[in-house]
Amino acid sequence: MLDTNCDPNLCEVPIPCNDDAVRSVQLILGRLADAINEGRKGSNAERKN
């Protein structure tokens, strides 16, 4: 997650955001957590088959 005072060349997948706004950080991390949980569910379903 990059704010305007960050160097985007230092990361592989830059996500522009306002890191000073709690709501912005909560939104990004919430989506990331949802994606991780969804991936885990898919991984567990594949193991059962």
PQR file of N, CA, C, O and H, with PARSE charges and radii, in Angstrom:
ATOM      1  N   MET A   1       0.846  -1.160   0.000 -0.4000 1.5000
ATOM      2  CA  MET A   1       0.000   0.000   0.000 -0.0000 2.0000
ATOM      3  C   MET A   1       0.899   1.232   0.000  0.5500 1.7000
ATOM      4  O   MET A   1       1.742   1.409   0.880 -0.5500 1.4000
ATOM      5  N   LEU A   2       0.700   2.069  -0.999 -0.4000 1.5000
ATOM      6  CA  LEU A   2       1.572   3.229  -1.161 -0.0000 2.0000
ATOM      7  C   LEU A   2       0.817   4.537  -1.023  0.5500 1.7000
ATOM      8  O   LEU A   2      -0.253   4.729  -1.600 -0.5500 1.4000
ATOM      9  H   LEU A   2       0.016   1.925  -1.714  0.4000 1.0000
ATOM     10  N   ASP A   3       1.390   5.408  -0.262 -0.4000 1.5000
ATOM     11  CA  ASP A   3       0.879   6.764  -0.144 -0.0000 2.0000
ATOM     12  C   ASP A   3       1.689   7.641  -1.104  0.5500 1.7000
ATOM     13  O   ASP A   3       2.606   7.147  -1.760 -0.5500 1.4000
ATOM     14  H   ASP A   3       2.259   5.252   0.207  0.4000 1.0000
ATOM     15  N   THR A   4       1.372   8.899  -1.192 -0.4000 1.5000
ATOM     16  CA  THR A   4       2.048   9.785  -2.144 -0.0000 2.0000
ATOM     17  C   THR A   4       3.519   9.997  -1.815  0.5500 1.7000
ATOM     18  O   THR A   4       4.284  10.412  -2.686 -0.5500 1.4000
ATOM     19  H   THR A   4       0.627   9.301  -0.660  0.4000 1.0000
ATOM     20  N   ASN A   5       3.931   9.726  -0.590 -0.4000 1.5000
ATOM     21  CA  ASN A   5       5.326   9.940  -0.216 -0.0000 2.0000
ATOM     22  C   ASN A   5       6.162   8.650  -0.276  0.5500 1.7000
ATOM     23  O   ASN A   5       7.236   8.591   0.322 -0.5500 1.4000
ATOM     24  H   ASN A   5       3.310   9.390   0.117  0.4000 1.0000
ATOM     25  N   CYS A   6       5.687   7.623  -0.985 -0.4000 1.5000
ATOM     26  CA  CYS A   6       6.393   6.358  -1.112 -0.0000 2.0000
ATOM     27  C   CYS A   6       7.023   6.212  -2.496  0.5500 1.7000
ATOM     28  O   CYS A   6       6.582   6.829  -3.465 -0.5500 1.4000
ATOM     29  H   CYS A   6       4.815   7.671  -1.471  0.4000 1.0000
ATOM     30  N   ASP A   7       8.050   5.392  -2.564 -0.4000 1.5000
ATOM     31  CA  ASP A   7       8.706   5.102  -3.844 -0.0000 2.0000
ATOM     32  C   ASP A   7       8.079   3.835  -4.434  0.5500 1.7000
ATOM     33  O   ASP A   7       8.305   2.751  -3.897 -0.5500 1.4000
ATOM     34  H   ASP A   7       8.408   4.890  -1.776  0.4000 1.0000
ATOM     35  N   PRO A   8       7.305   3.931  -5.512 -0.5600 1.5000
ATOM     36  CA  PRO A   8       6.636   2.763  -6.094  0.2800 2.0000
ATOM     37  C   PRO A   8       7.600   1.763  -6.726  0.5500 1.7000
ATOM     38  O   PRO A   8       7.207   0.636  -7.030 -0.5500 1.4000
ATOM     39  N   ASN A   9       8.837   2.153  -6.925 -0.4000 1.5000
ATOM     40  CA  ASN A   9       9.825   1.250  -7.513 -0.0000 2.0000
ATOM     41  C   ASN A   9      10.303   0.194  -6.529  0.5500 1.7000
ATOM     42  O   ASN A   9      10.998  -0.742  -6.926 -0.5500 1.4000
ATOM     43  H   ASN A   9       9.157   3.068  -6.679  0.4000 1.0000
ATOM     44  N   LEU A  10       9.951   0.322  -5.268 -0.4000 1.5000
ATOM     45  CA  LEU A  10      10.414  -0.615  -4.249 -0.0000 2.0000
ATOM     46  C   LEU A  10       9.488  -1.808  -4.035  0.5500 1.7000
ATOM     47  O   LEU A  10       9.782  -2.665  -3.202 -0.5500 1.4000
ATOM     48  H   LEU A  10       9.387   1.082  -4.946  0.4000 1.0000
ATOM     49  N   CYS A  11       8.386  -1.883  -4.762 -0.4000 1.5000
ATOM     50  CA  CYS A  11       7.466  -3.002  -4.569 -0.0000 2.0000
ATOM     51  C   CYS A  11       6.997  -3.551  -5.917  0.5500 1.7000
ATOM     52  O   CYS A  11       7.018  -2.859  -6.935 -0.5500 1.4000
ATOM     53  H   CYS A  11       8.147  -1.187  -5.439  0.4000 1.0000
ATOM     54  N   GLU A  12       6.575  -4.811  -5.892 -0.4000 1.5000
ATOM     55  CA  GLU A  12       6.141  -5.481  -7.122 -0.0000 2.0000
ATOM     56  C   GLU A  12       4.708  -5.136  -7.501  0.5500 1.7000
ATOM     57  O   GLU A  12       4.403  -4.961  -8.681 -0.5500 1.4000
ATOM     58  H   GLU A  12       6.558  -5.373  -5.065  0.4000 1.0000
ATOM     59  N   VAL A  13       3.833  -5.037  -6.513 -0.4000 1.5000
ATOM     60  CA  VAL A  13       2.420  -4.758  -6.775 -0.0000 2.0000
ATOM     61  C   VAL A  13       1.999  -3.548  -5.942  0.5500 1.7000
ATOM     62  O   VAL A  13       1.531  -3.703  -4.814 -0.5500 1.4000
ATOM     63  H   VAL A  13       4.081  -5.178  -5.555  0.4000 1.0000
ATOM     64  N   PRO A  14       2.164  -2.357  -6.488 -0.5600 1.5000
ATOM     65  CA  PRO A  14       1.778  -1.171  -5.718  0.2800 2.0000
ATOM     66  C   PRO A  14       0.260  -0.994  -5.662  0.5500 1.7000
ATOM     67  O   PRO A  14      -0.435  -1.135  -6.668 -0.5500 1.4000
ATOM     68  N   ILE A  15      -0.226  -0.688  -4.488 -0.4000 1.5000
ATOM     69  CA  ILE A  15      -1.650  -0.409  -4.295 -0.0000 2.0000
ATOM     70  C   ILE A  15      -1.740   1.031  -3.791  0.5500 1.7000
ATOM     71  O   ILE A  15      -1.416   1.302  -2.635 -0.5500 1.4000
ATOM     72  H   ILE A  15       0.339  -0.573  -3.671  0.4000 1.0000
ATOM     73  N   PRO A  16      -2.176   1.953  -4.644 -0.5600 1.5000
ATOM     74  CA  PRO A  16      -2.261   3.338  -4.204  0.2800 2.0000
ATOM     75  C   PRO A  16      -3.383   3.522  -3.190  0.5500 1.7000
ATOM     76  O   PRO A  16      -4.500   3.044  -3.388 -0.5500 1.4000
ATOM     77  N   CYS A  17      -3.075   4.212  -2.116 -0.4000 1.5000
ATOM     78  CA  CYS A  17      -4.101   4.478  -1.097 -0.0000 2.0000
ATOM     79  C   CYS A  17      -3.610   5.560  -0.150  0.5500 1.7000
ATOM     80  O   CYS A  17      -2.455   5.980  -0.209 -0.5500 1.4000
ATOM     81  H   CYS A  17      -2.168   4.601  -1.955  0.4000 1.0000
ATOM     82  N   ASN A  18      -4.471   5.987   0.689 -0.4000 1.5000
ATOM     83  CA  ASN A  18      -4.131   6.938   1.730 -0.0000 2.0000
ATOM     84  C   ASN A  18      -3.889   6.143   3.005  0.5500 1.7000
ATOM     85  O   ASN A  18      -4.837   5.745   3.683 -0.5500 1.4000
ATOM     86  H   ASN A  18      -5.410   5.646   0.737  0.4000 1.0000
ATOM     87  N   ASP A  19      -2.625   5.911   3.329 -0.4000 1.5000
ATOM     88  CA  ASP A  19      -2.321   5.087   4.492 -0.0000 2.0000
ATOM     89  C   ASP A  19      -2.570   5.807   5.819  0.5500 1.7000
ATOM     90  O   ASP A  19      -2.434   5.206   6.885 -0.5500 1.4000
ATOM     91  H   ASP A  19      -1.856   6.234   2.778  0.4000 1.0000
ATOM     92  N   ASP A  20      -2.925   7.062   5.759 -0.4000 1.5000
ATOM     93  CA  ASP A  20      -3.254   7.806   6.973 -0.0000 2.0000
ATOM     94  C   ASP A  20      -4.733   7.687   7.336  0.5500 1.7000
ATOM     95  O   ASP A  20      -5.127   8.028   8.451 -0.5500 1.4000
ATOM     96  H   ASP A  20      -3.036   7.550   4.893  0.4000 1.0000
ATOM     97  N   ALA A  21      -5.546   7.210   6.409 -0.4000 1.5000
ATOM     98  CA  ALA A  21      -6.977   7.084   6.656 -0.0000 2.0000
ATOM     99  C   ALA A  21      -7.300   5.651   7.099  0.5500 1.7000
ATOM    100  O   ALA A  21      -7.110   4.706   6.334 -0.5500 1.4000
ATOM    101  H   ALA A  21      -5.226   6.933   5.503  0.4000 1.0000
ATOM    102  N   VAL A  22      -7.777   5.498   8.307 -0.4000 1.5000
ATOM    103  CA  VAL A  22      -8.077   4.183   8.860 -0.0000 2.0000
ATOM    104  C   VAL A  22      -9.077   3.453   7.976  0.5500 1.7000
ATOM    105  O   VAL A  22      -8.946   2.248   7.761 -0.5500 1.4000
ATOM    106  H   VAL A  22      -7.931   6.266   8.929  0.4000 1.0000
ATOM    107  N   ARG A  23     -10.047   4.144   7.475 -0.4000 1.5000
ATOM    108  CA  ARG A  23     -11.077   3.506   6.646 -0.0000 2.0000
ATOM    109  C   ARG A  23     -10.478   2.913   5.363  0.5500 1.7000
ATOM    110  O   ARG A  23     -10.892   1.840   4.925 -0.5500 1.4000
ATOM    111  H   ARG A  23     -10.154   5.123   7.650  0.4000 1.0000
ATOM    112  N   SER A  24      -9.525   3.596   4.773 -0.4000 1.5000
ATOM    113  CA  SER A  24      -8.863   3.118   3.573 -0.0000 2.0000
ATOM    114  C   SER A  24      -8.106   1.814   3.851  0.5500 1.7000
ATOM    115  O   SER A  24      -8.201   0.856   3.085 -0.5500 1.4000
ATOM    116  H   SER A  24      -9.188   4.468   5.129  0.4000 1.0000
ATOM    117  N   VAL A  25      -7.371   1.793   4.933 -0.4000 1.5000
ATOM    118  CA  VAL A  25      -6.612   0.596   5.310 -0.0000 2.0000
ATOM    119  C   VAL A  25      -7.560  -0.550   5.633  0.5500 1.7000
ATOM    120  O   VAL A  25      -7.304  -1.684   5.227 -0.5500 1.4000
ATOM    121  H   VAL A  25      -7.294   2.571   5.555  0.4000 1.0000
ATOM    122  N   GLN A  26      -8.640  -0.289   6.348 -0.4000 1.5000
ATOM    123  CA  GLN A  26      -9.621  -1.325   6.674 -0.0000 2.0000
ATOM    124  C   GLN A  26     -10.242  -1.916   5.411  0.5500 1.7000
ATOM    125  O   GLN A  26     -10.445  -3.128   5.335 -0.5500 1.4000
ATOM    126  H   GLN A  26      -8.848   0.632   6.678  0.4000 1.0000
ATOM    127  N   LEU A  27     -10.542  -1.090   4.431 -0.4000 1.5000
ATOM    128  CA  LEU A  27     -11.141  -1.553   3.186 -0.0000 2.0000
ATOM    129  C   LEU A  27     -10.194  -2.498   2.453  0.5500 1.7000
ATOM    130  O   LEU A  27     -10.594  -3.596   2.065 -0.5500 1.4000
ATOM    131  H   LEU A  27     -10.378  -0.105   4.492  0.4000 1.0000
ATOM    132  N   ILE A  28      -8.961  -2.089   2.262 -0.4000 1.5000
ATOM    133  CA  ILE A  28      -7.980  -2.905   1.544 -0.0000 2.0000
ATOM    134  C   ILE A  28      -7.722  -4.216   2.283  0.5500 1.7000
ATOM    135  O   ILE A  28      -7.739  -5.283   1.668 -0.5500 1.4000
ATOM    136  H   ILE A  28      -8.636  -1.197   2.577  0.4000 1.0000
ATOM    137  N   LEU A  29      -7.488  -4.150   3.573 -0.4000 1.5000
ATOM    138  CA  LEU A  29      -7.193  -5.362   4.333 -0.0000 2.0000
ATOM    139  C   LEU A  29      -8.405  -6.286   4.430  0.5500 1.7000
ATOM    140  O   LEU A  29      -8.252  -7.507   4.471 -0.5500 1.4000
ATOM    141  H   LEU A  29      -7.475  -3.284   4.072  0.4000 1.0000
ATOM    142  N   GLY A  30      -9.597  -5.716   4.466 -0.4000 1.5000
ATOM    143  CA  GLY A  30     -10.814  -6.530   4.474 -0.0000 2.0000
ATOM    144  C   GLY A  30     -10.958  -7.316   3.179  0.5500 1.7000
ATOM    145  O   GLY A  30     -11.293  -8.500   3.204 -0.5500 1.4000
ATOM    146  H   GLY A  30      -9.722  -4.724   4.432  0.4000 1.0000
ATOM    147  N   ARG A  31     -10.709  -6.667   2.054 -0.4000 1.5000
ATOM    148  CA  ARG A  31     -10.771  -7.353   0.750 -0.0000 2.0000
ATOM    149  C   ARG A  31      -9.693  -8.424   0.649  0.5500 1.7000
ATOM    150  O   ARG A  31      -9.935  -9.508   0.119 -0.5500 1.4000
ATOM    151  H   ARG A  31     -10.436  -5.705   2.033  0.4000 1.0000
ATOM    152  N   LEU A  32      -8.512  -8.121   1.156 -0.4000 1.5000
ATOM    153  CA  LEU A  32      -7.427  -9.087   1.139 -0.0000 2.0000
ATOM    154  C   LEU A  32      -7.774 -10.309   1.990  0.5500 1.7000
ATOM    155  O   LEU A  32      -7.533 -11.441   1.573 -0.5500 1.4000
ATOM    156  H   LEU A  32      -8.315  -7.240   1.587  0.4000 1.0000
ATOM    157  N   ALA A  33      -8.330 -10.091   3.162 -0.4000 1.5000
ATOM    158  CA  ALA A  33      -8.734 -11.191   4.032 -0.0000 2.0000
ATOM    159  C   ALA A  33      -9.828 -12.031   3.374  0.5500 1.7000
ATOM    160  O   ALA A  33      -9.801 -13.258   3.468 -0.5500 1.4000
ATOM    161  H   ALA A  33      -8.525  -9.171   3.501  0.4000 1.0000
ATOM    162  N   ASP A  34     -10.774 -11.397   2.720 -0.4000 1.5000
ATOM    163  CA  ASP A  34     -11.828 -12.132   2.009 -0.0000 2.0000
ATOM    164  C   ASP A  34     -11.240 -13.019   0.924  0.5500 1.7000
ATOM    165  O   ASP A  34     -11.656 -14.167   0.767 -0.5500 1.4000
ATOM    166  H   ASP A  34     -10.796 -10.401   2.643  0.4000 1.0000
ATOM    167  N   ALA A  35     -10.280 -12.498   0.175 -0.4000 1.5000
ATOM    168  CA  ALA A  35      -9.651 -13.272  -0.893 -0.0000 2.0000
ATOM    169  C   ALA A  35      -8.865 -14.456  -0.329  0.5500 1.7000
ATOM    170  O   ALA A  35      -8.887 -15.544  -0.904 -0.5500 1.4000
ATOM    171  H   ALA A  35      -9.943 -11.565   0.302  0.4000 1.0000
ATOM    172  N   ILE A  36      -8.182 -14.251   0.778 -0.4000 1.5000
ATOM    173  CA  ILE A  36      -7.435 -15.342   1.413 -0.0000 2.0000
ATOM    174  C   ILE A  36      -8.392 -16.432   1.877  0.5500 1.7000
ATOM    175  O   ILE A  36      -8.145 -17.615   1.643 -0.5500 1.4000
ATOM    176  H   ILE A  36      -8.165 -13.367   1.245  0.4000 1.0000
ATOM    177  N   ASN A  37      -9.467 -16.049   2.524 -0.4000 1.5000
ATOM    178  CA  ASN A  37     -10.445 -17.029   3.000 -0.0000 2.0000
ATOM    179  C   ASN A  37     -11.083 -17.798   1.851  0.5500 1.7000
ATOM    180  O   ASN A  37     -11.290 -19.007   1.949 -0.5500 1.4000
ATOM    181  H   ASN A  37      -9.668 -15.088   2.714  0.4000 1.0000
ATOM    182  N   GLU A  38     -11.389 -17.116   0.783 -0.4000 1.5000
ATOM    183  CA  GLU A  38     -11.974 -17.768  -0.388 -0.0000 2.0000
ATOM    184  C   GLU A  38     -10.979 -18.760  -0.999  0.5500 1.7000
ATOM    185  O   GLU A  38     -11.361 -19.856  -1.408 -0.5500 1.4000
ATOM    186  H   GLU A  38     -11.221 -16.133   0.703  0.4000 1.0000
ATOM    187  N   GLY A  39      -9.727 -18.377  -1.058 -0.4000 1.5000
ATOM    188  CA  GLY A  39      -8.689 -19.267  -1.570 -0.0000 2.0000
ATOM    189  C   GLY A  39      -8.515 -20.494  -0.698  0.5500 1.7000
ATOM    190  O   GLY A  39      -8.307 -21.593  -1.212 -0.5500 1.4000
ATOM    191  H   GLY A  39      -9.416 -17.487  -0.725  0.4000 1.0000
ATOM    192  N   ARG A  40      -8.596 -20.327   0.593 -0.4000 1.5000
ATOM    193  CA  ARG A  40      -8.471 -21.462   1.515 -0.0000 2.0000
ATOM    194  C   ARG A  40      -9.641 -22.425   1.344  0.5500 1.7000
ATOM    195  O   ARG A  40      -9.448 -23.640   1.377 -0.5500 1.4000
ATOM    196  H   ARG A  40      -8.766 -19.435   1.011  0.4000 1.0000
ATOM    197  N   LYS A  41     -10.832 -21.908   1.164 -0.4000 1.5000
ATOM    198  CA  LYS A  41     -12.001 -22.764   0.953 -0.0000 2.0000
ATOM    199  C   LYS A  41     -11.828 -23.594  -0.308  0.5500 1.7000
ATOM    200  O   LYS A  41     -12.121 -24.790  -0.308 -0.5500 1.4000
ATOM    201  H   LYS A  41     -10.989 -20.921   1.137  0.4000 1.0000
ATOM    202  N   GLY A  42     -11.357 -22.975  -1.377 -0.4000 1.5000
ATOM    203  CA  GLY A  42     -11.131 -23.681  -2.634 -0.0000 2.0000
ATOM    204  C   GLY A  42     -10.058 -24.734  -2.490  0.5500 1.7000
ATOM    205  O   GLY A  42     -10.170 -25.821  -3.057 -0.5500 1.4000
ATOM    206  H   GLY A  42     -11.119 -22.004  -1.377  0.4000 1.0000
ATOM    207  N   SER A  43      -9.019 -24.424  -1.739 -0.4000 1.5000
ATOM    208  CA  SER A  43      -7.923 -25.360  -1.529 -0.0000 2.0000
ATOM    209  C   SER A  43      -8.400 -26.574  -0.740  0.5500 1.7000
ATOM    210  O   SER A  43      -8.023 -27.703  -1.054 -0.5500 1.4000
ATOM    211  H   SER A  43      -8.927 -23.541  -1.279  0.4000 1.0000
ATOM    212  N   ASN A  44      -9.217 -26.354   0.271 -0.4000 1.5000
ATOM    213  CA  ASN A  44      -9.749 -27.459   1.075 -0.0000 2.0000
ATOM    214  C   ASN A  44     -10.692 -28.331   0.252  0.5500 1.7000
ATOM    215  O   ASN A  44     -10.695 -29.550   0.420 -0.5500 1.4000
ATOM    216  H   ASN A  44      -9.523 -25.437   0.526  0.4000 1.0000
ATOM    217  N   ALA A  45     -11.482 -27.743  -0.622 -0.4000 1.5000
ATOM    218  CA  ALA A  45     -12.414 -28.505  -1.478 -0.0000 2.0000
ATOM    219  C   ALA A  45     -11.644 -29.399  -2.440  0.5500 1.7000
ATOM    220  O   ALA A  45     -12.059 -30.527  -2.703 -0.5500 1.4000
ATOM    221  H   ALA A  45     -11.479 -26.752  -0.758  0.4000 1.0000
ATOM    222  N   GLU A  46     -10.519 -28.903  -2.970 -0.4000 1.5000
ATOM    223  CA  GLU A  46      -9.711 -29.689  -3.875 -0.0000 2.0000
ATOM    224  C   GLU A  46      -9.067 -30.885  -3.174  0.5500 1.7000
ATOM    225  O   GLU A  46      -8.929 -31.954  -3.769 -0.5500 1.4000
ATOM    226  H   GLU A  46     -10.182 -27.986  -2.757  0.4000 1.0000
ATOM    227  N   ARG A  47      -8.680 -30.710  -1.930 -0.4000 1.5000
ATOM    228  CA  ARG A  47      -8.052 -31.810  -1.174 -0.0000 2.0000
ATOM    229  C   ARG A  47      -9.032 -32.942  -0.901  0.5500 1.7000
ATOM    230  O   ARG A  47      -8.643 -34.109  -0.857 -0.5500 1.4000
ATOM    231  H   ARG A  47      -8.793 -29.842  -1.446  0.4000 1.0000
ATOM    232  N   LYS A  48     -10.309 -32.597  -0.715 -0.4000 1.5000
ATOM    233  CA  LYS A  48     -11.330 -33.618  -0.415 -0.0000 2.0000
ATOM    234  C   LYS A  48     -11.626 -34.472  -1.624  0.5500 1.7000
ATOM    235  O   LYS A  48     -12.051 -35.617  -1.474 -0.5500 1.4000
ATOM    236  H   LYS A  48     -10.626 -31.649  -0.750  0.4000 1.0000
ATOM    237  N   ASN A  49     -11.409 -33.943  -2.837 -0.4000 1.5000
ATOM    238  CA  ASN A  49     -11.702 -34.687  -4.061 -0.0000 2.0000
ATOM    239  C   ASN A  49     -10.566 -35.552  -4.366  0.5500 1.7000
ATOM    240  O   ASN A  49     -10.591 -36.276  -5.361 -0.5500 1.4000
ATOM    241  H   ASN A  49     -11.064 -33.013  -2.959  0.4000 1.0000
TER
END
